[in-house]
Amino acid sequence: MVQGKTKGLQSKASSSRQAAKAAANPKKGKRYIPPKKTALVKQASMRQSLTAKINKSIEQQMVSAASAGKLTIMKNTVDKYG
């Protein structure tokens, strides 16, 4: 026989509070509605893949520039005191 409350069977009142809080503060930014037509779906997937490729190439260029030593913030202060 169980006496008192059990740990796992507590009421879930906090979820309704969380839902109300989420409704009060909507997400920032544009609302994205995915396309339904096949041509637009294909175009959207192509755009997404091209964006990913461009971002990857930019990141690789930044990594190569940083590893080559071209990107240093303290370069001018090192020259003055060095």
N, CA, C and O atoms as a Tinker XYZ file with bonds, in Angstrom:
   328  protein
     1  N      0.834000   -1.185000    0.000000    73     2
     2  CA     0.000000    0.000000    0.000000    64     1     3
     3  C      0.876000    1.245000    0.000000    63     2     4     5
     4  O      1.820000    1.375000    0.780000    81     3
     5  N      0.531000    2.146000   -0.898000    73     3     6
     6  CA     1.301000    3.366000   -1.043000    64     5     7
     7  C      0.727000    4.432000   -0.134000    63     6     8     9
     8  O     -0.479000    4.675000   -0.102000    81     7
     9  N      1.619000    5.056000    0.599000    73     7    10
    10  CA     1.180000    6.136000    1.476000    64     9    11
    11  C      1.794000    7.437000    0.983000    63    10    12    13
    12  O      3.008000    7.525000    0.804000    81    11
    13  N      0.966000    8.442000    0.766000    73    11    14
    14  CA     1.470000    9.723000    0.291000    64    13    15
    15  C      1.538000    9.743000   -1.230000    63    14    16    17
    16  O      1.084000    8.821000   -1.908000    81    15
    17  N      2.108000   10.800000   -1.734000    73    15    18
    18  CA     2.203000   10.966000   -3.194000    64    17    19
    19  C      3.342000   10.132000   -3.745000    63    18    20    21
    20  O      4.349000    9.907000   -3.073000    81    19
    21  N      3.172000    9.680000   -4.969000    73    19    22
    22  CA     4.267000    9.004000   -5.647000    64    21    23
    23  C      5.034000   10.023000   -6.476000    63    22    24    25
    24  O      4.477000   11.047000   -6.871000    81    23
    25  N      6.276000    9.758000   -6.737000    73    23    26
    26  CA     7.132000   10.734000   -7.415000    64    25    27
    27  C      6.728000   10.956000   -8.868000    63    26    28    29
    28  O      6.700000   12.098000   -9.326000    81    27
    29  N      6.422000    9.908000   -9.590000    73    27    30
    30  CA     6.180000   10.021000  -11.014000    64    29    31
    31  C      4.809000   10.529000  -11.398000    63    30    32    33
    32  O      4.618000   10.934000  -12.545000    81    31
    33  N      3.859000   10.526000  -10.505000    73    31    34
    34  CA     2.489000   10.869000  -10.855000    64    33    35
    35  C      2.113000   12.251000  -10.336000    63    34    36    37
    36  O      1.130000   12.391000   -9.608000    81    35
    37  N      2.863000   13.246000  -10.692000    73    35    38
    38  CA     2.541000   14.608000  -10.294000    64    37    39
    39  C      1.819000   15.302000  -11.434000    63    38    40    41
    40  O      1.980000   14.928000  -12.595000    81    39
    41  N      1.024000   16.310000  -11.106000    73    39    42
    42  CA     0.245000   16.999000  -12.139000    64    41    43
    43  C      1.176000   17.803000  -13.042000    63    42    44    45
    44  O      2.253000   18.228000  -12.623000    81    43
    45  N      0.749000   18.002000  -14.277000    73    43    46
    46  CA     1.556000   18.705000  -15.267000    64    45    47
    47  C      0.964000   20.083000  -15.530000    63    46    48    49
    48  O      0.605000   20.389000  -16.667000    81    47
    49  N      0.857000   20.911000  -14.514000    73    47    50
    50  CA     0.285000   22.243000  -14.663000    64    49    51
    51  C      1.284000   23.204000  -15.298000    63    50    52    53
    52  O      0.886000   24.213000  -15.880000    81    51
    53  N      2.557000   22.905000  -15.193000    73    51    54
    54  CA     3.577000   23.817000  -15.713000    64    53    55
    55  C      3.575000   23.876000  -17.245000    63    54    56    57
    56  O      4.007000   24.874000  -17.822000    81    55
    57  N      3.091000   22.813000  -17.911000    73    55    58
    58  CA     3.102000   22.825000  -19.365000    64    57    59
    59  C      2.129000   23.870000  -19.920000    63    58    60    61
    60  O      2.418000   24.501000  -20.937000    81    59
    61  N      0.996000   24.056000  -19.270000    73    59    62
    62  CA     0.058000   25.078000  -19.736000    64    61    63
    63  C      0.637000   26.468000  -19.501000    63    62    64    65
    64  O      0.410000   27.379000  -20.297000    81    63
    65  N      1.362000   26.629000  -18.440000    73    63    66
    66  CA     2.020000   27.915000  -18.170000    64    65    67
    67  C      3.078000   28.187000  -19.227000    63    66    68    69
    68  O      3.214000   29.315000  -19.701000    81    67
    69  N      3.822000   27.161000  -19.593000    73    67    70
    70  CA     4.863000   27.317000  -20.611000    64    69    71
    71  C      4.242000   27.627000  -21.976000    63    70    72    73
    72  O      4.795000   28.422000  -22.737000    81    71
    73  N      3.109000   27.014000  -22.290000    73    71    74
    74  CA     2.442000   27.285000  -23.561000    64    73    75
    75  C      1.940000   28.719000  -23.604000    63    74    76    77
    76  O      2.021000   29.367000  -24.647000    81    75
    77  N      1.427000   29.220000  -22.504000    73    75    78
    78  CA     0.956000   30.606000  -22.453000    64    77    79
    79  C      2.123000   31.575000  -22.595000    63    78    80    81
    80  O      1.995000   32.619000  -23.234000    81    79
    81  N      3.245000   31.233000  -22.006000    73    79    82
    82  CA     4.433000   32.088000  -22.108000    64    81    83
    83  C      4.957000   32.112000  -23.548000    63    82    84    85
    84  O      5.377000   33.159000  -24.038000    81    83
    85  N      4.931000   30.968000  -24.218000    73    83    86
    86  CA     5.378000   30.908000  -25.608000    64    85    87
    87  C      4.447000   31.692000  -26.516000    63    86    88    89
    88  O      4.903000   32.309000  -27.478000    81    87
    89  N      3.149000   31.679000  -26.227000    73    87    90
    90  CA     2.205000   32.426000  -27.044000    64    89    91
    91  C      2.368000   33.928000  -26.829000    63    90    92    93
    92  O      2.116000   34.719000  -27.739000    81    91
    93  N      2.783000   34.316000  -25.643000    73    91    94
    94  CA     2.961000   35.739000  -25.348000    64    93    95
    95  C      4.186000   36.306000  -26.052000    63    94    96    97
    96  O      4.194000   37.477000  -26.431000    81    95
    97  N      5.216000   35.492000  -26.231000    73    95    98
    98  CA     6.452000   35.941000  -26.869000    64    97    99
    99  C      6.666000   35.164000  -28.163000    63    98   100   101
   100  O      7.308000   34.113000  -28.141000    81    99
   101  N      6.146000   35.652000  -29.296000    73    99   102
   102  CA     6.344000   34.934000  -30.558000    64   101   103
   103  C      7.789000   35.025000  -31.030000    63   102   104   105
   104  O      8.534000   35.912000  -30.615000    81   103
   105  N      8.171000   34.110000  -31.891000    73   103   106
   106  CA     9.533000   34.083000  -32.403000    64   105   107
   107  C      9.786000   35.269000  -33.311000    63   106   108   109
   108  O      8.886000   35.733000  -34.011000    81   107
   109  N     11.012000   35.754000  -33.294000    73   107   110
   110  CA    11.386000   36.868000  -34.153000    64   109   111
   111  C     11.674000   36.366000  -35.561000    63   110   112   113
   112  O     11.971000   35.188000  -35.763000    81   111
   113  N     11.584000   37.267000  -36.529000    73   111   114
   114  CA    11.959000   36.933000  -37.899000    64   113   115
   115  C     10.764000   36.603000  -38.769000    63   114   116   117
   116  O      9.621000   36.558000  -38.314000    81   115
   117  N     11.068000   36.374000  -40.037000    73   115   118
   118  CA    10.023000   36.063000  -41.010000    64   117   119
   119  C      9.436000   34.686000  -40.749000    63   118   120   121
   120  O     10.111000   33.799000  -40.227000    81   119
   121  N      8.196000   34.521000  -41.110000    73   119   122
   122  CA     7.553000   33.215000  -41.033000    64   121   123
   123  C      7.786000   32.502000  -42.359000    63   122   124   125
   124  O      7.503000   33.057000  -43.420000    81   123
   125  N      8.293000   31.295000  -42.307000    73   123   126
   126  CA     8.625000   30.551000  -43.513000    64   125   127
   127  C      7.549000   29.512000  -43.765000    63   126   128   129
   128  O      7.296000   28.651000  -42.922000    81   127
   129  N      6.922000   29.593000  -44.917000    73   127   130
   130  CA     5.930000   28.601000  -45.330000    64   129   131
   131  C      6.560000   27.783000  -46.452000    63   130   132   133
   132  O      6.856000   28.335000  -47.511000    81   131
   133  N      6.771000   26.497000  -46.254000    73   131   134
   134  CA     7.429000   25.697000  -47.295000    64   133   135
   135  C      6.562000   25.588000  -48.546000    63   134   136   137
   136  O      5.335000   25.542000  -48.457000    81   135
   137  N      7.208000   25.549000  -49.713000    73   135   138
   138  CA     6.445000   25.492000  -50.968000    64   137   139
   139  C      5.782000   24.136000  -51.164000    63   138   140   141
   140  O      6.249000   23.115000  -50.660000    81   139
   141  N      4.669000   24.152000  -51.916000    73   139   142
   142  CA     3.928000   22.929000  -52.177000    64   141   143
   143  C      4.075000   22.451000  -53.616000    63   142   144   145
   144  O      4.008000   21.250000  -53.879000    81   143
   145  N      4.275000   23.377000  -54.548000    73   143   146
   146  CA     4.419000   22.990000  -55.948000    64   145   147
   147  C      5.778000   22.336000  -56.155000    63   146   148   149
   148  O      6.757000   22.711000  -55.511000    81   147
   149  N      5.837000   21.361000  -57.051000    73   147   150
   150  CA     7.062000   20.573000  -57.228000    64   149   151
   151  C      8.217000   21.432000  -57.733000    63   150   152   153
   152  O      9.358000   21.253000  -57.308000    81   151
   153  N      7.925000   22.364000  -58.637000    73   151   154
   154  CA     8.997000   23.209000  -59.172000    64   153   155
   155  C      9.565000   24.110000  -58.071000    63   154   156   157
   156  O     10.776000   24.323000  -58.005000    81   155
   157  N      8.699000   24.632000  -57.219000    73   155   158
   158  CA     9.166000   25.496000  -56.140000    64   157   159
   159  C      9.902000   24.713000  -55.060000    63   158   160   161
   160  O     10.837000   25.224000  -54.443000    81   159
   161  N      9.478000   23.475000  -54.834000    73   159   162
   162  CA    10.184000   22.619000  -53.868000    64   161   163
   163  C     11.596000   22.351000  -54.356000    63   162   164   165
   164  O     12.550000   22.408000  -53.581000    81   163
   165  N     11.728000   22.055000  -55.652000    73   163   166
   166  CA    13.039000   21.791000  -56.238000    64   165   167
   167  C     13.923000   23.034000  -56.177000    63   166   168   169
   168  O     15.112000   22.952000  -55.869000    81   167
   169  N     13.320000   24.190000  -56.477000    73   167   170
   170  CA    14.075000   25.442000  -56.440000    64   169   171
   171  C     14.532000   25.764000  -55.020000    63   170   172   173
   172  O     15.653000   26.233000  -54.823000    81   171
   173  N     13.684000   25.519000  -54.040000    73   171   174
   174  CA    14.034000   25.802000  -52.654000    64   173   175
   175  C     15.161000   24.896000  -52.174000    63   174   176   177
   176  O     16.058000   25.340000  -51.456000    81   175
   177  N     15.112000   23.615000  -52.574000    73   175   178
   178  CA    16.178000   22.698000  -52.167000    64   177   179
   179  C     17.499000   23.076000  -52.834000    63   178   180   181
   180  O     18.558000   22.962000  -52.218000    81   179
   181  N     17.442000   23.526000  -54.091000    73   179   182
   182  CA    18.654000   23.954000  -54.783000    64   181   183
   183  C     19.241000   25.198000  -54.111000    63   182   184   185
   184  O     20.453000   25.300000  -53.925000    81   183
   185  N     18.377000   26.128000  -53.755000    73   183   186
   186  CA    18.838000   27.339000  -53.090000    64   185   187
   187  C     19.484000   27.012000  -51.741000    63   186   188   189
   188  O     20.502000   27.595000  -51.368000    81   187
   189  N     18.872000   26.066000  -51.017000    73   187   190
   190  CA    19.413000   25.681000  -49.723000    64   189   191
   191  C     20.783000   25.018000  -49.868000    63   190   192   193
   192  O     21.688000   25.283000  -49.077000    81   191
   193  N     20.935000   24.161000  -50.872000    73   191   194
   194  CA    22.223000   23.496000  -51.069000    64   193   195
   195  C     23.285000   24.490000  -51.521000    63   194   196   197
   196  O     24.435000   24.401000  -51.090000    81   195
   197  N     22.915000   25.438000  -52.387000    73   195   198
   198  CA    23.882000   26.445000  -52.824000    64   197   199
   199  C     24.317000   27.335000  -51.666000    63   198   200   201
   200  O     25.494000   27.678000  -51.551000    81   199
   201  N     23.377000   27.709000  -50.812000    73   199   202
   202  CA    23.705000   28.521000  -49.642000    64   201   203
   203  C     24.664000   27.772000  -48.727000    63   202   204   205
   204  O     25.609000   28.362000  -48.204000    81   203
   205  N     24.431000   26.483000  -48.531000    73   203   206
   206  CA    25.317000   25.683000  -47.697000    64   205   207
   207  C     26.720000   25.605000  -48.290000    63   206   208   209
   208  O     27.712000   25.707000  -47.568000    81   207
   209  N     26.799000   25.423000  -49.615000    73   207   210
   210  CA    28.108000   25.349000  -50.270000    64   209   211
   211  C     28.855000   26.676000  -50.169000    63   210   212   213
   212  O     30.059000   26.693000  -49.911000    81   211
   213  N     28.145000   27.787000  -50.372000    73   211   214
   214  CA    28.779000   29.107000  -50.279000    64   213   215
   215  C     29.285000   29.358000  -48.871000    63   214   216   217
   216  O     30.409000   29.829000  -48.691000    81   215
   217  N     28.468000   29.049000  -47.867000    73   215   218
   218  CA    28.883000   29.248000  -46.488000    64   217   219
   219  C     30.087000   28.380000  -46.135000    63   218   220   221
   220  O     30.982000   28.819000  -45.413000    81   219
   221  N     30.107000   27.159000  -46.638000    73   219   222
   222  CA    31.230000   26.262000  -46.364000    64   221   223
   223  C     32.513000   26.802000  -46.981000    63   222   224   225
   224  O     33.573000   26.742000  -46.358000    81   223
   225  N     32.427000   27.329000  -48.202000    73   223   226
   226  CA    33.628000   27.857000  -48.845000    64   225   227
   227  C     34.128000   29.118000  -48.128000    63   226   228   229
   228  O     35.335000   29.322000  -47.998000    81   227
   229  N     33.203000   29.954000  -47.668000    73   227   230
   230  CA    33.608000   31.157000  -46.925000    64   229   231
   231  C     34.299000   30.763000  -45.626000    63   230   232   233
   232  O     35.313000   31.354000  -45.254000    81   231
   233  N     33.748000   29.764000  -44.936000    73   231   234
   234  CA    34.374000   29.306000  -43.691000    64   233   235
   235  C     35.765000   28.740000  -43.951000    63   234   236   237
   236  O     36.686000   28.979000  -43.171000    81   235
   237  N     35.923000   27.990000  -45.041000    73   235   238
   238  CA    37.244000   27.442000  -45.365000    64   237   239
   239  C     38.238000   28.560000  -45.672000    63   238   240   241
   240  O     39.400000   28.474000  -45.276000    81   239
   241  N     37.799000   29.603000  -46.370000    73   239   242
   242  CA    38.678000   30.733000  -46.658000    64   241   243
   243  C     39.082000   31.445000  -45.379000    63   242   244   245
   244  O     40.236000   31.846000  -45.227000    81   243
   245  N     38.140000   31.604000  -44.457000    73   243   246
   246  CA    38.456000   32.263000  -43.187000    64   245   247
   247  C     39.437000   31.425000  -42.366000    63   246   248   249
   248  O     40.344000   31.966000  -41.734000    81   247
   249  N     39.252000   30.113000  -42.379000    73   247   250
   250  CA    40.169000   29.238000  -41.638000    64   249   251
   251  C     41.564000   29.302000  -42.235000    63   250   252   253
   252  O     42.549000   29.353000  -41.499000    81   251
   253  N     41.660000   29.301000  -43.555000    73   251   254
   254  CA    42.975000   29.356000  -44.189000    64   253   255
   255  C     43.644000   30.704000  -43.944000    63   254   256   257
   256  O     44.857000   30.766000  -43.741000    81   255
   257  N     42.861000   31.789000  -43.960000    73   255   258
   258  CA    43.435000   33.104000  -43.687000    64   257   259
   259  C     43.884000   33.219000  -42.238000    63   258   260   261
   260  O     44.913000   33.831000  -41.950000    81   259
   261  N     43.112000   32.631000  -41.320000    73   259   262
   262  CA    43.479000   32.696000  -39.906000    64   261   263
   263  C     44.709000   31.849000  -39.623000    63   262   264   265
   264  O     45.550000   32.237000  -38.813000    81   263
   265  N     44.828000   30.701000  -40.275000    73   263   266
   266  CA    45.978000   29.832000  -40.035000    64   265   267
   267  C     47.242000   30.398000  -40.673000    63   266   268   269
   268  O     48.349000   30.097000  -40.227000    81   267
   269  N     47.084000   31.221000  -41.720000    73   267   270
   270  CA    48.252000   31.814000  -42.371000    64   269   271
   271  C     48.806000   32.991000  -41.570000    63   270   272   273
   272  O     49.911000   33.458000  -41.843000    81   271
   273  N     48.054000   33.470000  -40.595000    73   271   274
   274  CA    48.532000   34.569000  -39.760000    64   273   275
   275  C     48.136000   35.929000  -40.283000    63   274   276   277
   276  O     48.636000   36.935000  -39.780000    81   275
   277  N     47.262000   36.009000  -41.268000    73   275   278
   278  CA    46.855000   37.301000  -41.809000    64   277   279
   279  C     45.859000   38.015000  -40.896000    63   278   280   281
   280  O     45.773000   39.243000  -40.910000    81   279
   281  N     45.116000   37.258000  -40.110000    73   279   282
   282  CA    44.084000   37.849000  -39.267000    64   281   283
   283  C     44.579000   37.960000  -37.824000    63   282   284   285
   284  O     44.418000   37.027000  -37.038000    81   283
   285  N     45.169000   39.079000  -37.483000    73   283   286
   286  CA    45.584000   39.307000  -36.106000    64   285   287
   287  C     45.094000   40.668000  -35.670000    63   286   288   289
   288  O     45.270000   41.655000  -36.385000    81   287
   289  N     44.485000   40.729000  -34.509000    73   287   290
   290  CA    43.935000   41.983000  -33.993000    64   289   291
   291  C     45.046000   42.832000  -33.377000    63   290   292   293
   292  O     45.037000   44.056000  -33.508000    81   291
   293  N     45.990000   42.195000  -32.713000    73   291   294
   294  CA    47.012000   42.916000  -31.964000    64   293   295
   295  C     48.274000   43.177000  -32.794000    63   294   296   297
   296  O     49.332000   43.424000  -32.215000    81   295
   297  N     48.201000   43.132000  -34.095000    73   295   298
   298  CA    49.394000   43.258000  -34.937000    64   297   299
   299  C     50.056000   44.621000  -34.771000    63   298   300   301
   300  O     51.281000   44.694000  -34.676000    81   299
   301  N     49.275000   45.711000  -34.734000    73   299   302
   302  CA    49.844000   47.050000  -34.634000    64   301   303
   303  C     50.512000   47.270000  -33.278000    63   302   304   305
   304  O     51.564000   47.907000  -33.218000    81   303
   305  N     49.939000   46.768000  -32.203000    73   303   306
   306  CA    50.527000   46.957000  -30.890000    64   305   307
   307  C     51.806000   46.135000  -30.746000    63   306   308   309
   308  O     52.725000   46.557000  -30.044000    81   307
   309  N     51.887000   44.987000  -31.386000    73   307   310
   310  CA    53.092000   44.176000  -31.321000    64   309   311
   311  C     54.228000   44.888000  -32.052000    63   310   312   313
   312  O     55.364000   44.855000  -31.578000    81   311
   313  N     53.962000   45.527000  -33.183000    73   311   314
   314  CA    54.984000   46.231000  -33.928000    64   313   315
   315  C     55.527000   47.422000  -33.141000    63   314   316   317
   316  O     56.723000   47.703000  -33.224000    81   315
   317  N     54.698000   48.129000  -32.384000    73   315   318
   318  CA    55.132000   49.293000  -31.633000    64   317   319
   319  C     56.060000   48.899000  -30.486000    63   318   320   321
   320  O     57.086000   49.542000  -30.262000    81   319
   321  N     55.698000   47.845000  -29.766000    73   319   322
   322  CA    56.458000   47.482000  -28.580000    64   321   323
   323  C     57.479000   46.382000  -28.850000    63   322   324   325
   324  O     58.271000   46.065000  -27.963000    81   323
   325  N     57.489000   45.802000  -30.018000    73   323   326
   326  CA    58.351000   44.670000  -30.297000    64   325   327
   327  C     59.631000   45.074000  -30.816000    63   326   328
   328  O     60.476000   44.226000  -31.102000    81   327
